[in-house]
Amino acid sequence: MQATGSSHDLALRKADFSTLCEALDYAAQGTTGVNFHNARGELYASSTYAELRAEAMVLARRLMGLGIERGGRVALVAETSPHFVRFFWACQYAGLVPVPLPATIQIGGHAAYVAQLAQLIRNCGASAAMATPEWVDFLREAVADMDLACAGTPETFDALPEAAGDLPGVTPESTAYIQYTSGSTRFPRGVVIDQKTVLANIRDMAENGLKLHEGDRFSSWLPFYHDMGLVAFIIMPMATQRSVDFLGTHDFAMRPRKWLEMMSANRATITSAPPFAYELAVMRVRERDAEGLDLSALRVACVGAEMINPEPLERFAEVLAPAGFRKSAFLPCYGMAECSLAISFLPLDEELRIDHIDSDAMQRDGIARPLDPAQAASGQRVARYVDCGTLLPTFEIEIRDESGRPLPERQAGIIHLRGPSVMSGYFQDPEMSREALSADGWLNTGDIGYLAGGRLFLTGRKKDMIIIHGRNIWPQDLEDLAKSNPGVGYNDVAAFSVPSEDGRHEEAVIVVQCRERDEIRRARLVKTIIGMVRSEFGIDCRVELVPPRTLPRTSSGKLSRARARLDHIARRQTAAPAPARPAPADEAPVRYIA
């Protein structure tokens, strides 16, 4: 039976609880819960929060019988599965710390994934580990030389005897979970989030960002090992007694239209996804498909997890308008695992707002000088940044320069935040914790942005910045130029800088996933991109064409420019050296591979 979207006589409480166990105890008094849909869009598992609580408490007693000390870690390969949700809540009642781990195999295949699992499990010091049957062979290989109290499938744990005595439970200061960052710039770090910390963020989101009400229903395909998938769609619906519908992440990737169909069938009001997902979904929707959907109930479609390009959103709104989708439902937001999840939201029912600024002033001085969009036609270079709205009320913000001095409005700098939703630190990494967190509680996010009229605008990651001849160039700007060419997809480009061959300066590199096999057309694409970059930015660049599915992505699906850079350097080092010759004045360094 499908969990309903109503709690009947249960009064809506917006995460005003001291612990997650207390929140689930309350949600269990209603009729809402979790629903899982398969690749065909069919409901295959459903549990009310009452049923989930009862199952979690039984499993908690089995976990207690393993003799793991209070606060011990339990690694959970986070497939989109009812088992993950049950284990997550069981850990709460057992006084243990769940650690969601990626359930995705990317470039590098089997061996790379096993190595990643092993490293994460060692890093968090897990005492037990669980994976569903589809993933358990990887897990067993990863922990083969580890001395764990138990490692196996849910059935392995369900066969354990229940321990006697009271469940230990948790306090507001107890660690709720360890959330590994997506690792877009370095090895993932374990973000430690306490009970009171995550509940503060959910309460802030529910009251001020999303303004939840009795009729809300969540819908998601996001991975459970990502902060948005875990916090926004497992913890928040429960802590606000709302029902949630899940589609598997892999199923979404293969059939993105099923996400739309699931929302239509269940009258979802809240969903979220990174920009590329809206692009992917709209690519698979024909006009007659849109007319058969009903997205009129969808009041919030959050957009986050990476820099926001408005064009895919505009296409999505246009194509899905016959289904009742409103453009004002898009809700650009800013968040990160180190702040539990959410930091800022565009006010509800406002349409996307773009800040058009002088690109030269931004690159040269970091000043977001506003421009009329029409000035682009006169040759003035214009950069566009999406309004990510106002901060949630519990946060303080400062935009600082490299020396830590606060900057005025419209001056881009490093975003620093302070508030009750900020992490307590990185797990067993005091050096990185001190680097990110000051003694008085300020978090250095590593993101670059500026404030304008109380609104936050993100311009990029500090570590991704390309500096050529003293000019600051955002990789997204180079990537957007390349993407404007026919045949270059939304997820097909990565830009970064590398040392020149003589080691005397940095040079820009654009790696493009290319399906074209004709050598003449490939060469033409390279020459076109080089010309566009030279015309737009006045710099030369190196362009490399690579096969589809070459560019690395993080566990959350974001492009990993840091890994793409390392991959490019490795390919360049293994390639046969070209004959040394001076390049003609009209010829930039070029290399591309099939």
VMD Tcl script that draws the C-alpha trace (Angstrom):
set ca {
  {0.00 0.00 0.00}
  {1.33 3.42 -0.91}
  {2.10 5.81 1.94}
  {-0.30 8.71 1.70}
  {0.47 12.39 1.37}
  {-1.59 13.34 4.40}
  {-1.02 12.86 8.11}
  {-4.74 13.21 8.87}
  {-5.02 14.54 12.45}
  {-1.26 14.72 13.04}
  {-0.29 18.37 13.36}
  {2.49 19.51 11.04}
  {5.74 20.07 12.92}
  {8.64 21.56 11.00}
  {11.60 19.67 12.47}
  {11.21 21.23 15.94}
  {12.72 18.15 17.56}
  {15.88 17.61 19.58}
  {16.94 14.37 17.82}
  {16.09 12.40 14.69}
  {14.70 9.57 16.82}
  {12.26 12.01 18.41}
  {11.26 13.20 14.93}
  {10.59 9.65 13.71}
  {8.67 8.83 16.89}
  {6.34 11.70 16.07}
  {6.04 11.01 12.32}
  {5.12 7.39 13.18}
  {1.84 8.64 14.63}
  {0.62 9.58 11.14}
  {0.03 7.76 7.86}
  {2.74 9.30 5.67}
  {5.90 7.48 4.64}
  {8.26 6.42 1.85}
  {7.49 4.93 -1.57}
  {9.91 3.29 -4.03}
  {9.31 3.03 -7.78}
  {11.15 0.81 -10.25}
  {12.49 1.55 -13.73}
  {9.02 1.01 -15.21}
  {7.58 3.56 -12.81}
  {5.77 0.90 -10.78}
  {5.51 1.09 -7.00}
  {7.43 -1.88 -5.57}
  {7.91 -0.99 -1.89}
  {6.17 1.29 0.56}
  {6.35 1.88 4.30}
  {4.59 4.33 6.58}
  {6.82 6.00 9.12}
  {5.13 3.85 11.75}
  {6.19 0.68 9.91}
  {9.64 2.09 9.23}
  {10.12 2.95 12.90}
  {9.10 -0.53 14.04}
  {11.45 -2.20 11.53}
  {14.29 0.16 12.42}
  {13.97 -0.55 16.14}
  {14.15 -4.31 15.56}
  {17.24 -3.87 13.41}
  {18.73 -1.51 16.01}
  {18.60 -4.32 18.58}
  {20.38 -6.63 16.15}
  {23.09 -3.99 15.63}
  {23.42 -3.64 19.41}
  {24.20 -7.34 19.61}
  {27.37 -6.79 17.55}
  {28.99 -5.09 20.52}
  {29.90 -1.91 18.61}
  {30.63 0.95 20.99}
  {28.24 3.87 21.05}
  {29.07 6.28 18.25}
  {30.67 3.54 16.15}
  {30.33 3.88 12.40}
  {28.26 1.67 10.10}
  {29.13 1.97 6.40}
  {26.08 1.75 4.11}
  {26.45 1.38 0.35}
  {23.71 3.85 -0.46}
  {21.71 2.32 -3.27}
  {18.23 3.80 -3.69}
  {16.60 1.06 -1.67}
  {14.20 0.64 1.28}
  {17.04 -1.20 3.02}
  {19.22 1.90 3.15}
  {16.44 3.94 4.76}
  {15.75 1.21 7.32}
  {19.46 0.91 8.21}
  {19.87 4.67 8.44}
  {17.11 4.95 11.04}
  {18.21 1.78 12.83}
  {21.62 3.34 13.40}
  {19.95 6.33 15.05}
  {18.06 4.17 17.56}
  {21.15 2.01 18.17}
  {23.33 5.04 18.96}
  {25.54 4.33 15.93}
  {26.63 6.62 13.11}
  {25.53 5.76 9.55}
  {28.01 6.57 6.79}
  {26.44 6.60 3.30}
  {28.87 5.44 0.60}
  {28.58 5.82 -3.19}
  {26.74 3.19 -5.19}
  {28.07 4.08 -8.58}
  {30.77 2.74 -10.88}
  {32.38 5.30 -13.16}
  {35.58 5.55 -15.15}
  {38.00 2.94 -13.87}
  {35.34 0.28 -13.38}
  {35.35 -2.54 -10.87}
  {38.84 -2.15 -9.40}
  {38.59 1.61 -8.95}
  {35.23 1.33 -7.21}
  {36.43 -1.38 -4.83}
  {39.50 0.70 -4.01}
  {37.30 3.73 -3.34}
  {35.01 1.73 -1.05}
  {37.95 0.32 0.87}
  {39.49 3.75 1.35}
  {36.23 5.31 2.55}
  {35.50 2.46 4.96}
  {39.00 2.69 6.42}
  {38.78 6.47 6.57}
  {35.59 6.46 8.64}
  {36.76 3.55 10.81}
  {33.59 1.57 10.21}
  {32.82 -1.35 12.52}
  {30.19 -2.85 10.19}
  {29.19 -2.49 6.54}
  {26.06 -3.25 4.53}
  {25.31 -3.51 0.82}
  {22.32 -4.88 -1.05}
  {22.84 -8.10 -3.08}
  {23.60 -6.09 -6.25}
  {26.56 -4.40 -4.53}
  {27.67 -6.84 -1.85}
  {30.38 -8.53 -3.92}
  {32.13 -5.17 -4.29}
  {31.78 -4.59 -0.56}
  {33.14 -8.00 0.40}
  {36.14 -7.48 -1.85}
  {36.74 -4.04 -0.35}
  {36.69 -5.27 3.27}
  {38.43 -8.62 2.68}
  {41.40 -7.67 4.86}
  {39.42 -5.68 7.47}
  {38.27 -6.95 10.83}
  {34.63 -5.83 10.90}
  {31.98 -6.98 13.33}
  {29.67 -7.74 10.40}
  {29.68 -7.12 6.65}
  {27.08 -8.36 4.20}
  {23.58 -7.97 2.82}
  {20.52 -6.81 4.76}
  {19.64 -10.50 5.13}
  {22.98 -11.05 6.89}
  {22.08 -8.46 9.51}
  {18.45 -9.59 9.76}
  {19.70 -13.05 10.78}
  {21.51 -11.63 13.82}
  {19.95 -12.11 17.25}
  {18.33 -9.15 18.97}
  {20.09 -7.80 22.04}
  {18.18 -7.37 25.28}
  {17.89 -4.11 27.17}
  {16.94 -0.57 26.30}
  {18.00 1.10 23.07}
  {20.71 3.67 23.82}
  {19.30 6.38 21.55}
  {21.08 9.69 20.97}
  {21.39 13.22 22.34}
  {21.21 16.52 20.43}
  {25.02 16.62 20.49}
  {25.42 13.09 19.09}
  {26.70 12.67 15.55}
  {23.74 12.03 13.23}
  {25.79 10.84 10.24}
  {29.04 11.33 8.39}
  {28.53 12.72 4.89}
  {31.43 12.37 2.49}
  {31.89 15.29 0.15}
  {31.70 14.54 -3.55}
  {35.45 14.84 -4.01}
  {35.41 17.25 -6.96}
  {38.77 18.75 -5.93}
  {40.43 16.15 -3.67}
  {39.78 12.85 -1.89}
  {36.34 13.05 -0.25}
  {36.30 14.32 3.32}
  {33.92 13.07 5.98}
  {31.67 15.92 7.11}
  {30.51 15.32 10.70}
  {26.91 16.48 11.22}
  {25.34 16.40 14.69}
  {21.66 15.79 15.48}
  {20.95 19.40 16.43}
  {22.89 20.66 13.40}
  {20.89 18.87 10.71}
  {17.58 19.54 12.45}
  {18.41 23.27 12.61}
  {18.98 23.30 8.86}
  {15.81 21.35 8.09}
  {13.76 23.61 10.34}
  {15.21 26.66 8.59}
  {14.46 25.19 5.14}
  {10.95 24.09 6.07}
  {9.95 27.39 7.64}
  {11.79 29.93 5.50}
  {13.11 28.38 2.30}
  {10.32 26.05 1.18}
  {7.52 27.20 3.52}
  {6.19 23.66 3.84}
  {2.48 23.06 4.35}
  {0.13 20.13 4.96}
  {-0.36 19.29 1.29}
  {3.30 18.92 0.36}
  {4.73 15.73 -1.10}
  {8.37 15.14 -2.08}
  {9.71 13.35 -5.17}
  {13.33 12.49 -5.95}
  {15.82 10.36 -7.89}
  {18.88 11.90 -6.19}
  {21.45 9.48 -4.75}
  {21.22 8.80 -1.03}
  {24.98 9.28 -0.60}
  {24.71 12.91 -1.69}
  {23.78 15.61 0.84}
  {20.73 16.74 -1.11}
  {19.45 13.20 -1.57}
  {20.01 12.32 2.08}
  {18.97 15.50 3.88}
  {16.31 16.91 1.56}
  {14.57 13.66 0.65}
  {15.17 11.15 3.45}
  {15.52 13.24 6.59}
  {13.43 16.33 5.82}
  {10.23 14.56 4.70}
  {10.31 12.44 7.85}
  {11.10 15.41 10.13}
  {8.11 17.27 8.64}
  {5.84 14.19 8.39}
  {5.56 14.36 4.59}
  {5.50 11.46 2.15}
  {8.24 11.01 -0.44}
  {8.45 9.07 -3.72}
  {11.79 7.66 -4.88}
  {13.04 6.61 -8.31}
  {16.45 4.93 -8.53}
  {19.33 7.14 -9.63}
  {20.36 4.68 -12.35}
  {16.74 4.34 -13.47}
  {16.51 8.10 -13.82}
  {19.70 8.19 -15.90}
  {18.32 5.54 -18.24}
  {14.73 6.81 -18.33}
  {14.58 10.41 -17.06}
  {10.99 10.73 -18.21}
  {9.99 8.36 -15.38}
  {10.87 11.11 -12.90}
  {8.31 13.38 -14.56}
  {5.75 10.61 -14.74}
  {6.21 9.79 -11.05}
  {5.68 13.42 -10.08}
  {2.65 13.64 -12.32}
  {1.00 10.47 -10.98}
  {1.57 11.34 -7.32}
  {0.92 15.08 -7.47}
  {4.38 15.92 -6.16}
  {4.85 19.46 -4.92}
  {8.61 19.49 -4.21}
  {11.57 18.11 -6.14}
  {15.19 19.05 -6.70}
  {17.99 18.36 -9.18}
  {21.18 19.83 -10.60}
  {20.80 21.74 -13.90}
  {22.03 18.86 -16.05}
  {19.13 16.68 -14.86}
  {16.52 19.13 -16.11}
  {18.41 19.20 -19.41}
  {18.50 15.41 -19.60}
  {14.81 15.09 -18.77}
  {13.65 17.60 -21.34}
  {15.73 15.90 -24.05}
  {13.57 12.79 -23.62}
  {10.17 14.52 -23.69}
  {8.19 14.93 -26.88}
  {5.31 17.35 -27.27}
  {2.68 14.64 -26.93}
  {4.46 13.32 -23.82}
  {4.21 16.73 -22.13}
  {0.51 16.93 -22.87}
  {0.01 13.60 -21.07}
  {1.70 14.80 -17.87}
  {0.32 16.91 -15.06}
  {2.96 18.93 -13.21}
  {0.56 21.62 -12.06}
  {0.99 20.61 -8.40}
  {4.76 21.08 -8.53}
  {5.35 24.34 -6.67}
  {9.09 23.92 -5.95}
  {11.75 22.61 -8.33}
  {15.01 23.35 -6.56}
  {18.10 23.89 -8.70}
  {21.50 23.45 -7.12}
  {24.57 21.22 -6.72}
  {26.62 23.07 -9.36}
  {26.87 26.44 -11.09}
  {23.46 27.23 -12.52}
  {23.15 27.74 -16.25}
  {19.70 29.23 -16.94}
  {19.37 27.91 -20.50}
  {18.46 24.27 -19.64}
  {15.89 25.57 -17.17}
  {14.34 27.84 -19.76}
  {14.05 24.91 -22.19}
  {12.52 22.70 -19.50}
  {9.92 25.35 -18.63}
  {9.03 25.86 -22.29}
  {8.67 22.16 -23.14}
  {6.79 21.26 -19.94}
  {4.43 24.25 -19.99}
  {1.67 22.09 -21.61}
  {1.97 19.81 -18.55}
  {1.17 22.72 -16.26}
  {4.75 23.39 -15.15}
  {5.27 27.00 -14.07}
  {8.64 28.68 -14.64}
  {8.30 30.33 -11.22}
  {8.51 26.85 -9.65}
  {12.28 26.86 -10.26}
  {14.02 27.68 -7.00}
  {17.75 28.38 -7.40}
  {19.55 27.65 -4.17}
  {23.03 27.37 -2.70}
  {24.15 24.70 -0.29}
  {26.90 22.30 0.72}
  {27.40 19.27 2.93}
  {29.49 21.33 5.38}
  {26.34 23.33 6.20}
  {24.15 20.21 6.47}
  {22.55 21.18 3.16}
  {20.91 24.53 2.39}
  {22.29 28.05 2.74}
  {20.20 30.30 0.50}
  {17.01 30.20 -1.56}
  {15.44 32.47 -4.12}
  {12.13 33.68 -2.65}
  {9.23 31.43 -3.64}
  {7.29 32.26 -6.81}
  {9.95 34.61 -8.16}
  {11.11 33.81 -11.67}
  {14.80 33.26 -12.40}
  {16.75 36.48 -12.09}
  {20.00 36.94 -14.00}
  {22.62 39.51 -13.03}
  {24.32 40.81 -16.17}
  {27.75 42.19 -15.34}
  {30.86 43.56 -17.03}
  {32.94 40.45 -17.68}
  {36.19 42.40 -18.04}
  {35.72 44.13 -14.67}
  {35.03 40.78 -13.01}
  {38.10 39.13 -14.52}
  {40.39 42.08 -13.86}
  {39.21 43.41 -10.50}
  {36.59 40.96 -9.19}
  {33.93 43.67 -9.37}
  {30.40 42.69 -10.41}
  {29.59 45.89 -12.30}
  {26.01 45.65 -13.63}
  {25.39 46.10 -17.34}
  {22.36 46.34 -19.55}
  {22.13 43.03 -21.50}
  {21.74 45.06 -24.67}
  {25.34 46.21 -24.31}
  {26.47 42.76 -25.38}
  {25.37 43.65 -28.90}
  {27.83 46.57 -28.93}
  {30.79 44.30 -28.29}
  {30.84 44.73 -24.51}
  {31.52 41.37 -22.89}
  {28.71 40.44 -20.51}
  {28.77 37.66 -17.90}
  {25.53 36.19 -16.52}
  {25.08 34.91 -12.97}
  {21.93 33.42 -11.48}
  {20.43 34.96 -8.35}
  {20.65 32.33 -5.58}
  {18.44 34.39 -3.31}
  {18.71 35.38 0.33}
  {20.39 33.46 3.10}
  {18.36 31.39 5.49}
  {17.86 33.52 8.63}
  {20.14 31.48 10.89}
  {23.24 32.15 8.77}
  {25.74 34.99 8.93}
  {27.75 35.69 5.79}
  {30.90 37.57 4.88}
  {32.56 37.86 1.48}
  {36.30 38.08 2.16}
  {39.44 38.66 0.15}
  {42.51 36.41 0.22}
  {43.73 38.13 3.39}
  {40.46 37.53 5.20}
  {39.20 41.13 5.00}
  {35.45 41.62 4.45}
  {34.54 42.99 1.02}
  {31.71 45.36 0.06}
  {28.69 44.52 -2.07}
  {29.38 43.56 -5.68}
  {32.96 42.64 -4.88}
  {33.62 38.95 -5.52}
  {35.51 37.02 -2.88}
  {35.52 33.86 -0.81}
  {32.21 33.09 0.88}
  {32.42 32.61 4.66}
  {29.45 31.44 6.71}
  {28.54 30.98 10.35}
  {25.43 29.47 11.94}
  {23.91 26.49 13.76}
  {23.80 24.36 10.58}
  {27.58 24.37 10.09}
  {29.43 21.08 10.60}
  {31.50 20.35 13.69}
  {34.46 19.40 11.48}
  {35.88 16.75 9.16}
  {36.10 13.26 10.60}
  {39.50 12.61 12.16}
  {41.08 15.36 10.07}
  {42.01 18.19 12.45}
  {44.27 19.90 9.92}
  {41.53 20.22 7.27}
  {39.01 21.14 9.98}
  {41.24 24.02 11.15}
  {41.70 25.12 7.55}
  {37.94 25.25 6.95}
  {36.65 26.34 10.37}
  {37.91 29.28 12.40}
  {37.98 29.25 16.19}
  {34.93 31.54 16.28}
  {32.87 29.27 14.00}
  {33.30 30.81 10.53}
  {33.34 28.29 7.65}
  {35.55 29.01 4.66}
  {33.41 27.50 1.88}
  {36.05 27.72 -0.85}
  {33.33 29.15 -3.12}
  {33.61 32.53 -4.82}
  {30.63 34.84 -4.98}
  {29.30 38.31 -4.31}
  {26.33 39.99 -2.65}
  {24.06 42.47 -4.41}
  {21.00 43.90 -2.75}
  {21.13 41.19 -0.11}
  {21.10 38.46 -2.77}
  {23.89 35.90 -3.21}
  {25.48 35.20 -6.59}
  {27.91 32.30 -7.09}
  {30.72 32.70 -9.61}
  {32.70 29.48 -9.09}
  {35.05 27.44 -6.93}
  {38.29 29.07 -5.84}
  {40.25 25.94 -6.78}
  {38.76 25.96 -10.31}
  {39.83 29.51 -11.15}
  {41.95 29.83 -14.31}
  {44.54 32.59 -14.06}
  {46.14 33.53 -17.38}
  {48.50 36.53 -17.56}
  {47.05 37.83 -14.30}
  {43.43 37.61 -15.48}
  {40.85 35.57 -13.60}
  {38.81 33.42 -15.98}
  {36.05 31.13 -14.82}
  {36.11 27.66 -16.39}
  {32.34 27.80 -16.90}
  {32.77 30.72 -19.29}
  {35.17 28.75 -21.49}
  {32.95 25.67 -21.26}
  {29.88 27.63 -22.31}
  {31.66 28.82 -25.45}
  {32.55 25.26 -26.40}
  {29.02 24.03 -25.66}
  {27.57 26.58 -28.07}
  {28.95 24.51 -30.97}
  {26.59 22.03 -32.67}
  {27.05 18.48 -31.42}
  {28.69 19.50 -28.12}
  {26.41 18.45 -25.27}
  {25.72 20.09 -21.93}
  {27.95 17.61 -20.05}
  {30.66 17.29 -22.70}
  {33.17 19.98 -21.72}
  {35.74 20.64 -18.99}
  {38.03 23.65 -18.79}
  {41.04 24.15 -16.52}
  {44.62 25.35 -16.63}
  {47.90 23.43 -16.73}
  {51.56 24.46 -16.72}
  {52.88 25.19 -20.17}
  {55.42 22.77 -21.61}
  {58.29 25.06 -20.64}
  {56.81 25.44 -17.14}
  {56.98 29.24 -17.25}
  {53.27 30.02 -17.24}
  {49.76 28.55 -17.11}
  {47.75 27.78 -20.24}
  {44.04 27.13 -20.62}
  {42.84 23.70 -21.70}
  {39.40 22.74 -22.93}
  {38.61 19.02 -23.09}
  {35.59 18.19 -25.25}
  {33.84 14.83 -25.48}
  {33.35 14.39 -29.22}
  {31.29 11.82 -31.13}
  {32.36 13.07 -34.54}
  {34.76 10.71 -36.37}
  {35.43 12.70 -39.51}
  {38.91 14.17 -39.06}
  {38.15 17.29 -41.08}
  {35.10 18.12 -38.98}
  {37.01 17.36 -35.79}
  {39.81 19.72 -36.80}
  {37.23 22.36 -37.71}
  {35.64 22.08 -34.25}
  {39.01 22.51 -32.56}
  {39.84 25.54 -34.69}
  {36.41 27.06 -34.05}
  {36.70 26.73 -30.26}
  {40.21 28.19 -30.28}
  {38.98 31.13 -32.36}
  {35.99 31.73 -30.07}
  {38.17 31.75 -26.96}
  {40.72 34.04 -28.58}
  {38.01 36.43 -29.72}
  {36.09 36.40 -26.44}
  {38.94 36.35 -23.91}
  {42.03 37.34 -25.86}
  {43.94 34.19 -24.88}
  {45.10 31.06 -26.63}
  {44.03 27.65 -25.41}
  {44.75 24.01 -25.94}
  {41.77 21.91 -27.10}
  {41.64 18.14 -26.67}
  {38.88 16.00 -28.17}
  {38.18 12.81 -26.25}
  {35.65 9.99 -26.64}
  {32.22 10.14 -24.95}
  {32.10 9.19 -21.25}
  {35.74 10.20 -20.73}
  {35.24 13.21 -18.45}
  {35.22 12.18 -14.77}
  {32.33 13.08 -12.52}
  {31.97 13.10 -8.77}
  {29.70 10.71 -6.87}
  {26.97 13.37 -7.02}
  {27.23 13.68 -10.81}
  {29.13 16.97 -10.89}
  {32.01 17.47 -13.29}
  {35.34 16.94 -11.56}
  {37.64 19.47 -13.20}
  {40.48 18.53 -10.86}
  {40.41 14.90 -12.00}
  {39.86 15.92 -15.64}
  {43.00 18.04 -15.34}
  {45.05 15.15 -13.95}
  {43.72 12.84 -16.67}
  {44.68 15.35 -19.35}
  {48.20 15.74 -17.96}
  {48.59 11.94 -17.86}
  {47.47 11.62 -21.49}
  {49.84 14.38 -22.53}
  {52.77 12.74 -20.74}
  {52.16 9.37 -22.39}
  {51.66 10.79 -25.88}
  {54.56 10.73 -28.31}
  {56.30 14.11 -28.32}
  {55.60 16.24 -31.34}
  {58.51 17.70 -33.35}
  {59.64 20.96 -31.81}
  {58.80 23.94 -33.98}
  {57.68 27.51 -33.33}
  {53.96 27.98 -33.79}
  {52.91 30.54 -36.41}
  {51.41 33.71 -35.00}
  {47.91 32.70 -36.08}
  {48.15 29.16 -34.69}
  {47.46 28.20 -31.07}
  {48.74 24.98 -29.49}
  {46.32 22.25 -30.52}
  {46.04 18.60 -29.67}
  {43.10 16.31 -30.06}
  {42.67 12.56 -29.89}
  {40.07 10.18 -31.17}
}
mol new
graphics top color blue
foreach p $ca { graphics top sphere $p radius 0.5 }
foreach p [lrange $ca 0 end-1] q [lrange $ca 1 end] { graphics top cylinder $p $q radius 0.2 }
display resetview
